[in-house]
Amino acid sequence: MRPFVIVNCAMTADGKIAGRCRRQVRISSQEDLDRVKVLRASCDAILVGVETILADDPHLTVGGHPPERNPLRIILDSNGRTPDEAKALDSRARTLIATADACSRTWAGAETIRCGRGRVDLAALLPALSERGVKRLLVEGGGEVISSFFEGGFVDRYCIFLGSLILGGRDSPTPVDGEGFPDDQPRRLRLTEVTRLGDGALLSYEVLDDNTKT
Ligand SMILES: NC(=O)c1ccc[n+]([C@@H]2O[C@H](COP(=O)([O-])OP(=O)(O)OC[C@H]3O[C@@H](n4cnc5c(N)ncnc54)[C@H](OP(=O)(O)O)[C@@H]3O)[C@@H](O)[C@H]2O)c1
């Protein structure tokens, strides 16, 4: 058993999720931010990688919701690099930091779960999240983490907001980075929705049974 996994992120018209300095850039329209708020509120947990915490320092909460109604915040952080002062450790919601087995660091503002040698093992983490009552999991990035979810065959829905701006940069992050899949084994999607949201568009895809299972 694992949660239903939705990947959501905002991308520029040239396929970047941040600029060459890898710092947060506003890509979403106001209409998209409103959509993401509703999406977050519909999920039991919101997950990001530690590089997103270090680059963007997000709260990962639904504005206006009390802590008990906010989704659980989950950080993939194999070696315990999340700063004690990270906003995702504040009291606005509960936080779970997933580390590798060898990491012994703890945080005052978070619970920890140890799973995986070297790097957090998603195949072990996801059933553990199900056991904690996480039925719908929202993965918000960045590109390394989203790549690992696709690699493991763990993505059910992929939502991309396409913003009307260009950032360029050969090293700027994209929604799915990682090592990349072999040319003859791309992950196949089915387009289920195209919606104009202000000066941008939301594309939603269902992830077809992927090649890792064949
Ligand atoms: N536009 C958007 O919607 C959006 C959303 C989020 C982020 N961003 C941008 O994305 C960039 C950060 O993305 P990123 O790709 O550099 O990093 P990331 O995906 O946020 O974090 C990657 C890190 O997570 C840790 N990790 C632990 N277990 C992992 C696993 N199983 N698979 C993958 N990673 C795992 C690894 O560090 P350890 O080995 O130390 O554990 C890894 O280096 C920033 O520029 C941010 O602004 C954009």
The ligand as a Tripos MOL2 file, in Angstrom:
@<TRIPOS>MOLECULE
LIG
   48    52     1     0     0
SMALL
NO_CHARGES

@<TRIPOS>ATOM
      1 N1          8.6860   25.9100   -9.6540 N.am      1 LIG1
      2 C1          8.3500   25.0210   -8.7370 C.2       1 LIG1
      3 O1          7.1970   24.5940   -8.6720 O.2       1 LIG1
      4 C2          9.3970   24.5340   -7.7540 C.ar      1 LIG1
      5 C3          8.9820   23.7320   -6.6770 C.ar      1 LIG1
      6 C4          9.9700   23.2560   -5.8040 C.ar      1 LIG1
      7 C5         11.2990   23.5750   -5.9990 C.ar      1 LIG1
      8 N2         11.6500   24.3720   -7.0480 N.ar      1 LIG1
      9 C6         13.0870   24.6780   -7.2900 C.3       1 LIG1
     10 O2         13.7810   23.4430   -7.4030 O.3       1 LIG1
     11 C7         15.1450   23.6370   -6.9760 C.3       1 LIG1
     12 C8         15.4880   22.5500   -5.9830 C.3       1 LIG1
     13 O3         15.3490   21.3190   -6.6390 O.3       1 LIG1
     14 P1         16.5020   20.2330   -6.6670 P.3       1 LIG1
     15 O4         16.1430   19.2750   -7.7330 O.co2     1 LIG1
     16 O5         17.8100   20.9220   -6.6870 O.co2     1 LIG1
     17 O6         16.4000   19.5560   -5.2460 O.3       1 LIG1
     18 P2         15.1800   18.8420   -4.4530 P.3       1 LIG1
     19 O7         14.5090   17.8670   -5.3450 O.co2     1 LIG1
     20 O8         14.3750   19.8580   -3.7510 O.co2     1 LIG1
     21 O9         16.0090   18.0700   -3.3130 O.3       1 LIG1
     22 C9         16.9070   17.0670   -3.7330 C.3       1 LIG1
     23 C10        17.6050   16.5090   -2.5250 C.3       1 LIG1
     24 O10        16.6870   15.7490   -1.7340 O.3       1 LIG1
     25 C11        17.4280   14.7560   -1.0700 C.3       1 LIG1
     26 N3         16.8140   13.4420   -1.2230 N.ar      1 LIG1
     27 C12        16.6600   12.5500   -0.2180 C.ar      1 LIG1
     28 N4         16.1240   11.4380   -0.6760 N.ar      1 LIG1
     29 C13        15.9460   11.5870   -1.9910 C.ar      1 LIG1
     30 C14        15.4430   10.7440   -2.9950 C.ar      1 LIG1
     31 N5         14.9940    9.5070   -2.7370 N.pl3     1 LIG1
     32 N6         15.3990   11.1960   -4.2610 N.ar      1 LIG1
     33 C15        15.8230   12.4380   -4.5560 C.ar      1 LIG1
     34 N7         16.3180   13.2950   -3.6390 N.ar      1 LIG1
     35 C16        16.3720   12.8690   -2.3610 C.ar      1 LIG1
     36 C17        18.8240   14.7180   -1.6840 C.3       1 LIG1
     37 O11        19.7340   15.3630   -0.8040 O.3       1 LIG1
     38 P3         20.4570   14.4310    0.2870 P.3       1 LIG1
     39 O12        21.2280   13.3930   -0.5060 O.co2     1 LIG1
     40 O13        21.3050   15.3540    1.0700 O.co2     1 LIG1
     41 O14        19.3550   13.8150    1.0520 O.co2     1 LIG1
     42 C18        18.6780   15.5430   -2.9330 C.3       1 LIG1
     43 O15        19.8680   16.2090   -3.3230 O.3       1 LIG1
     44 C19        15.2220   25.0310   -6.3900 C.3       1 LIG1
     45 O16        15.7930   25.8710   -7.3570 O.3       1 LIG1
     46 C20        13.7560   25.4090   -6.1800 C.3       1 LIG1
     47 O17        13.5760   26.8120   -6.3000 O.3       1 LIG1
     48 C21        10.7310   24.8570   -7.9230 C.ar      1 LIG1
@<TRIPOS>BOND
     1     1     2 1
     2     2     3 2
     3     2     4 1
     4     4     5 ar
     5     4    48 ar
     6     5     6 ar
     7     6     7 ar
     8     7     8 ar
     9     8     9 1
    10     8    48 ar
    11     9    10 1
    12     9    46 1
    13    10    11 1
    14    11    12 1
    15    11    44 1
    16    12    13 1
    17    13    14 1
    18    14    15 2
    19    14    16 1
    20    14    17 1
    21    17    18 1
    22    18    19 2
    23    18    20 1
    24    18    21 1
    25    21    22 1
    26    22    23 1
    27    23    24 1
    28    23    42 1
    29    24    25 1
    30    25    26 1
    31    25    36 1
    32    26    27 ar
    33    26    35 ar
    34    27    28 ar
    35    28    29 ar
    36    29    30 ar
    37    29    35 ar
    38    30    31 1
    39    30    32 ar
    40    32    33 ar
    41    33    34 ar
    42    34    35 ar
    43    36    37 1
    44    36    42 1
    45    37    38 1
    46    38    39 2
    47    38    40 1
    48    38    41 1
    49    42    43 1
    50    44    45 1
    51    44    46 1
    52    46    47 1
@<TRIPOS>SUBSTRUCTURE
     1 LIG1         1 GROUP 0 **** ****
